[in-house]
Amino acid sequence: MKLLDRYIGVTVLQSIGVVMVVLLALFAFATFAGELEKVGRGSYDALAAGIYSLLLMPRLAYQLFPIVVLIGSIIGLGMMASNSELVVIRGAGVSLRRIIWSVMRVGLLLMVSMVVVGEYVAPIAESKAQSLKAEALQERVSFRSDTGLWARDGNRFIHIQNLMSPHSVGRVSVYEFDDQNRLTVMTKARTAEFDDKGWTLNQLTQSQISTKGVTTERKPQEHWDSLLEPEIMSVVTVKPDYLSFIGLYRYIGYLQENGLDAGRYQLALWRKIISPLVTLVMILVAVPFVFGSLRSTGIGQRIFVGTLVGIGFYMADQALGQMGLVYGLPPALGVFVAPLAFLGGALYMISRIR
């Protein structure tokens, strides 16, 4: 049985790998083509656009995982069915449940891979991609790190720890230097908001530094003249879905401590939790395509219908999550509805297989 498990697992895994490579190649080309219109701005050239597109691939791989697993499983099992291998295996007394378990073992391996990519590879690559693009398009932006954004604005150096949105940032520090590179003013603000009049620092502490000593003053608000614009901030702002689990958890805590809306980030956190399990759900969804009513159709039709099902799942998941935010429902409710519905449908279809 171990040999059979290995054979089924390797066949399905190879199909999933091929589907992933093909889809990533298509998306990489589309992303690169979309970036070409920005080539020529600042120091952003074709090479930078190519590197930027490649750095986005881990995040795209993470997002495409459920659909890739579904299509890859349909292709792998479908090829075995077309070659009558599954008929022989079942004729030898191997139950459908045993065949499903052989594929599910591959799903467990993919679950671990998905967690590693989503938690470690994708966030780091995404951060580097946004920093590369920001630096090339606008030289005032120095770099984005795990501790936030560092930027230079004339004789001032700016550190923004929390990039909530292009128009709203948190934990801002501004260090001003004179012509002799001596620190003269240090300003720390809890938040900064951008409107028609420019940036406004909120709940700030400002320290004037001179040879006579340090004078500190606290202010509720103050206008902030800066060359950093929301267009530049939008380049380096990492969306909730692209953050790691730990990053989301800490950021939600920060938002809640400051009385800010954390709904989008809570939704992204619950999606992080449920995403590995969706991989297993997609494998179960693929089984009826091979053993169910579609078993007599061609592999091309199975792939087409499977792709539609995968896209349908993605659209339902996104729509339900956003509807939950709009109507004030718990984020977990919107995240679990689509996977549970597809899981129930898959189990029902499997129960009808003879």
PLY file of the C-alpha trace (Angstrom):
ply
format ascii 1.0
element vertex 354
property float x
property float y
property float z
element edge 353
property int vertex1
property int vertex2
end_header
0.00 0.00 0.00
2.90 2.35 0.63
3.97 1.94 -2.99
0.44 2.72 -4.16
0.23 5.77 -1.88
3.54 7.01 -3.23
2.50 6.51 -6.85
-0.84 8.31 -6.48
0.78 11.06 -4.43
3.63 11.67 -6.87
1.25 11.70 -9.86
-1.03 14.29 -8.25
1.90 16.33 -6.91
3.52 16.51 -10.35
0.27 17.72 -11.89
-0.13 20.36 -9.19
3.46 21.50 -9.78
2.93 21.84 -13.53
-0.28 23.84 -13.03
1.46 26.13 -10.54
4.39 26.79 -12.89
2.10 27.51 -15.84
-0.16 29.89 -13.90
2.77 31.70 -12.27
4.41 32.14 -15.67
1.21 33.66 -17.05
0.74 35.95 -14.09
4.42 36.97 -14.10
4.19 37.95 -17.76
0.95 39.87 -17.16
2.44 41.66 -14.15
5.61 42.56 -16.07
3.54 43.85 -19.01
1.51 45.99 -16.63
4.68 47.46 -15.09
6.14 48.47 -18.44
4.01 51.62 -18.50
5.88 52.82 -15.40
9.30 52.16 -16.92
11.17 55.42 -17.38
9.87 57.09 -14.23
12.75 57.89 -11.93
15.22 55.01 -12.09
12.53 52.39 -12.69
13.75 50.43 -15.74
12.81 47.12 -17.38
15.20 45.17 -15.14
13.64 46.64 -11.99
10.18 45.85 -13.38
11.25 42.25 -14.03
12.70 41.83 -10.53
9.57 43.40 -9.04
7.35 40.98 -10.97
9.39 37.97 -9.81
9.28 39.09 -6.18
5.48 39.06 -6.34
5.38 35.40 -7.36
5.46 33.93 -3.80
2.41 36.00 -2.88
0.63 34.97 -6.09
1.52 31.34 -5.46
-0.02 31.62 -1.99
-3.20 33.17 -3.39
-3.48 30.62 -6.21
-2.88 27.59 -3.99
-6.55 26.47 -3.66
-7.31 26.75 -7.38
-3.99 25.13 -8.33
-4.61 22.21 -5.96
-8.11 21.72 -7.38
-7.02 21.77 -11.04
-3.85 19.76 -10.36
-5.78 17.07 -8.50
-8.33 16.84 -11.32
-5.55 16.49 -13.91
-3.54 13.96 -11.89
-6.46 11.73 -11.00
-8.00 12.30 -14.43
-4.88 11.03 -16.19
-4.94 7.92 -14.01
-8.63 7.43 -14.84
-7.99 7.90 -18.58
-5.29 5.22 -18.43
-7.70 2.92 -16.55
-5.29 2.87 -13.61
-7.98 3.85 -11.14
-10.24 1.09 -12.46
-7.48 -1.46 -11.89
-6.73 -0.06 -8.43
-10.37 -0.24 -7.38
-10.73 -3.66 -8.99
-7.85 -4.86 -6.82
-9.95 -4.12 -3.77
-8.65 -0.64 -2.89
-11.54 1.44 -1.59
-12.37 4.95 -2.71
-11.68 6.15 0.81
-8.16 4.74 0.60
-7.51 6.48 -2.73
-8.77 9.76 -1.29
-6.47 9.33 1.71
-3.50 8.85 -0.63
-4.29 12.20 -2.24
-5.00 13.86 1.11
-1.51 12.98 2.26
-0.22 15.13 -0.57
-2.61 17.82 0.63
-1.06 17.71 4.11
2.38 18.24 2.57
1.02 21.12 0.51
-0.57 22.58 3.64
2.83 22.83 5.30
4.35 24.33 2.15
1.52 26.83 1.96
2.06 27.95 5.55
5.80 28.40 4.99
5.23 30.43 1.82
2.44 32.53 3.34
4.18 33.22 6.65
7.82 33.65 5.68
8.53 33.80 1.95
5.62 35.89 0.59
5.65 38.74 3.19
9.42 39.21 2.86
9.34 39.11 -0.93
6.33 41.45 -1.03
8.08 43.94 1.25
11.23 43.87 -0.88
9.19 44.27 -4.06
7.37 47.34 -2.74
10.61 48.84 -1.44
12.34 48.27 -4.79
9.51 49.91 -6.67
9.23 52.82 -4.24
12.95 53.54 -4.34
13.03 53.45 -8.13
9.93 55.60 -8.64
10.68 58.10 -5.89
14.25 58.44 -4.63
13.13 60.16 -1.42
11.85 56.83 -0.15
14.85 55.05 1.28
13.53 51.60 2.11
10.80 49.64 3.82
11.82 47.16 6.50
10.11 44.98 9.10
10.10 48.01 11.42
8.31 50.28 8.95
9.20 52.84 6.31
12.29 55.04 6.31
12.34 58.06 4.01
14.40 61.19 3.45
12.76 64.58 2.94
15.47 67.20 2.52
17.28 67.52 5.86
14.64 65.41 7.58
14.57 61.66 8.03
11.14 60.11 8.52
10.24 56.80 10.12
6.69 55.47 9.80
6.09 52.31 11.77
2.46 51.57 10.84
1.31 52.04 7.25
-2.44 51.85 7.75
-3.34 53.32 4.35
-1.89 55.82 1.85
-3.79 58.61 3.66
-3.36 57.43 7.25
-0.18 56.28 9.02
0.73 55.56 12.63
3.71 56.03 14.94
5.53 58.68 12.95
8.99 59.93 13.89
10.62 62.91 12.16
14.30 63.73 12.73
15.49 67.15 11.49
19.18 67.96 11.00
20.98 71.23 10.34
23.62 71.86 7.65
26.29 70.43 9.96
24.32 67.17 10.25
23.43 67.87 13.87
20.05 66.71 15.17
17.98 69.81 15.99
14.35 68.67 16.19
12.82 65.30 16.97
9.07 64.86 16.53
7.05 61.79 17.44
3.33 61.52 16.59
0.79 58.80 17.29
-0.87 59.17 13.87
-0.71 61.31 10.73
-3.62 62.03 8.38
-3.56 63.41 4.83
-6.29 65.70 3.47
-6.64 68.56 0.99
-4.39 70.76 3.15
-1.63 68.17 3.44
-0.42 66.08 6.39
-1.57 66.63 9.97
0.30 65.09 12.91
-1.89 64.03 15.84
-0.91 63.66 19.52
2.69 64.62 18.97
5.69 65.23 21.18
8.33 67.62 19.80
11.82 68.04 21.21
14.03 71.03 20.33
17.71 70.11 20.70
20.43 72.75 21.06
23.67 73.40 22.93
21.59 74.80 25.78
19.70 71.55 26.25
16.50 69.83 25.17
13.07 71.45 25.27
10.06 69.18 24.93
6.55 70.26 24.00
3.36 68.26 23.57
0.71 69.27 21.04
-2.66 67.76 20.05
-2.16 68.56 16.35
0.24 70.23 13.98
0.46 70.70 10.22
3.31 68.74 8.61
4.89 69.87 5.36
6.33 66.82 3.62
7.14 65.82 0.07
5.77 62.33 0.79
2.42 62.03 -0.97
-0.34 59.36 -0.77
0.66 58.15 -4.24
4.08 57.25 -2.87
2.61 55.78 0.31
0.29 53.55 -1.73
3.35 51.95 -3.32
4.90 50.90 -0.02
1.71 50.16 1.92
1.38 46.39 2.29
-2.22 45.16 2.09
-3.65 43.08 4.97
-3.77 39.88 2.91
-0.01 40.08 2.29
1.07 40.32 5.94
2.22 37.36 8.01
0.08 35.89 10.80
2.26 37.48 13.50
2.29 40.80 11.67
-1.50 40.80 11.40
-1.95 39.81 15.04
0.31 42.62 16.29
-1.23 45.17 13.97
-4.77 44.27 15.05
-3.68 44.80 18.65
-2.28 48.22 17.76
-5.49 49.26 15.97
-7.70 48.09 18.82
-5.55 49.87 21.41
-6.03 53.11 19.51
-9.75 52.65 18.89
-9.30 52.15 15.14
-11.27 49.83 12.86
-9.47 46.48 12.60
-12.15 44.65 10.58
-10.12 44.28 7.36
-7.15 42.94 9.27
-9.24 40.55 11.37
-10.75 39.21 8.14
-7.26 38.69 6.70
-6.17 36.96 9.93
-9.05 34.48 9.79
-8.28 33.81 6.13
-4.71 32.99 7.18
-6.08 30.50 9.68
-8.52 28.79 7.30
-6.39 28.87 4.12
-4.38 25.67 4.82
-7.62 23.75 5.42
-9.02 25.04 2.12
-6.28 23.03 0.40
-7.78 19.81 1.75
-11.29 20.96 0.82
-10.19 21.51 -2.79
-8.82 17.96 -2.96
-12.18 16.60 -1.83
-13.93 18.81 -4.39
-11.71 17.30 -7.13
-12.72 13.70 -6.34
-16.26 13.82 -7.87
-14.76 15.16 -11.11
-12.95 11.85 -11.57
-15.24 9.31 -9.90
-18.58 11.09 -10.18
-20.86 12.13 -13.01
-17.99 13.74 -14.96
-15.89 10.59 -15.11
-17.03 9.83 -18.69
-16.09 13.31 -19.99
-12.73 14.33 -21.44
-9.90 15.73 -19.36
-10.29 19.13 -21.03
-13.91 19.43 -19.92
-12.99 18.41 -16.41
-10.28 21.07 -16.24
-12.65 23.71 -17.61
-15.41 22.90 -15.12
-12.86 22.60 -12.31
-11.47 26.03 -13.15
-14.97 27.50 -13.04
-15.55 25.88 -9.64
-12.23 27.26 -8.35
-13.04 30.75 -9.58
-16.52 30.44 -8.10
-15.04 29.54 -4.73
-12.66 32.50 -4.83
-15.44 34.95 -5.76
-17.80 33.56 -3.12
-15.10 33.71 -0.45
-14.19 37.31 -1.30
-17.81 38.46 -1.58
-18.93 36.87 1.70
-15.93 38.30 3.55
-16.58 41.83 2.30
-20.30 41.53 2.96
-19.51 40.60 6.52
-17.47 43.78 6.93
-20.19 45.94 5.38
-22.96 44.54 7.60
-20.84 44.34 10.74
-20.82 40.54 10.99
-17.99 38.68 12.75
-15.08 38.25 10.28
-14.82 34.54 11.10
-18.39 34.00 9.87
-17.68 35.38 6.41
-14.47 33.38 6.12
-15.92 29.97 7.06
-19.13 30.02 5.00
-17.63 29.33 1.55
-15.20 26.55 2.63
-17.89 24.80 4.67
-20.39 25.05 1.81
-17.92 23.57 -0.68
-16.86 20.91 1.84
-20.48 19.90 2.35
-21.08 19.77 -1.39
-17.95 17.67 -1.96
-18.85 15.18 0.79
-22.37 14.86 -0.57
-21.09 14.15 -4.12
-18.56 11.63 -2.79
-21.27 9.82 -0.84
-23.15 9.25 -4.11
-20.19 7.60 -5.83
-20.60 3.88 -6.32
0 1
1 2
2 3
3 4
4 5
5 6
6 7
7 8
8 9
9 10
10 11
11 12
12 13
13 14
14 15
15 16
16 17
17 18
18 19
19 20
20 21
21 22
22 23
23 24
24 25
25 26
26 27
27 28
28 29
29 30
30 31
31 32
32 33
33 34
34 35
35 36
36 37
37 38
38 39
39 40
40 41
41 42
42 43
43 44
44 45
45 46
46 47
47 48
48 49
49 50
50 51
51 52
52 53
53 54
54 55
55 56
56 57
57 58
58 59
59 60
60 61
61 62
62 63
63 64
64 65
65 66
66 67
67 68
68 69
69 70
70 71
71 72
72 73
73 74
74 75
75 76
76 77
77 78
78 79
79 80
80 81
81 82
82 83
83 84
84 85
85 86
86 87
87 88
88 89
89 90
90 91
91 92
92 93
93 94
94 95
95 96
96 97
97 98
98 99
99 100
100 101
101 102
102 103
103 104
104 105
105 106
106 107
107 108
108 109
109 110
110 111
111 112
112 113
113 114
114 115
115 116
116 117
117 118
118 119
119 120
120 121
121 122
122 123
123 124
124 125
125 126
126 127
127 128
128 129
129 130
130 131
131 132
132 133
133 134
134 135
135 136
136 137
137 138
138 139
139 140
140 141
141 142
142 143
143 144
144 145
145 146
146 147
147 148
148 149
149 150
150 151
151 152
152 153
153 154
154 155
155 156
156 157
157 158
158 159
159 160
160 161
161 162
162 163
163 164
164 165
165 166
166 167
167 168
168 169
169 170
170 171
171 172
172 173
173 174
174 175
175 176
176 177
177 178
178 179
179 180
180 181
181 182
182 183
183 184
184 185
185 186
186 187
187 188
188 189
189 190
190 191
191 192
192 193
193 194
194 195
195 196
196 197
197 198
198 199
199 200
200 201
201 202
202 203
203 204
204 205
205 206
206 207
207 208
208 209
209 210
210 211
211 212
212 213
213 214
214 215
215 216
216 217
217 218
218 219
219 220
220 221
221 222
222 223
223 224
224 225
225 226
226 227
227 228
228 229
229 230
230 231
231 232
232 233
233 234
234 235
235 236
236 237
237 238
238 239
239 240
240 241
241 242
242 243
243 244
244 245
245 246
246 247
247 248
248 249
249 250
250 251
251 252
252 253
253 254
254 255
255 256
256 257
257 258
258 259
259 260
260 261
261 262
262 263
263 264
264 265
265 266
266 267
267 268
268 269
269 270
270 271
271 272
272 273
273 274
274 275
275 276
276 277
277 278
278 279
279 280
280 281
281 282
282 283
283 284
284 285
285 286
286 287
287 288
288 289
289 290
290 291
291 292
292 293
293 294
294 295
295 296
296 297
297 298
298 299
299 300
300 301
301 302
302 303
303 304
304 305
305 306
306 307
307 308
308 309
309 310
310 311
311 312
312 313
313 314
314 315
315 316
316 317
317 318
318 319
319 320
320 321
321 322
322 323
323 324
324 325
325 326
326 327
327 328
328 329
329 330
330 331
331 332
332 333
333 334
334 335
335 336
336 337
337 338
338 339
339 340
340 341
341 342
342 343
343 344
344 345
345 346
346 347
347 348
348 349
349 350
350 351
351 352
352 353
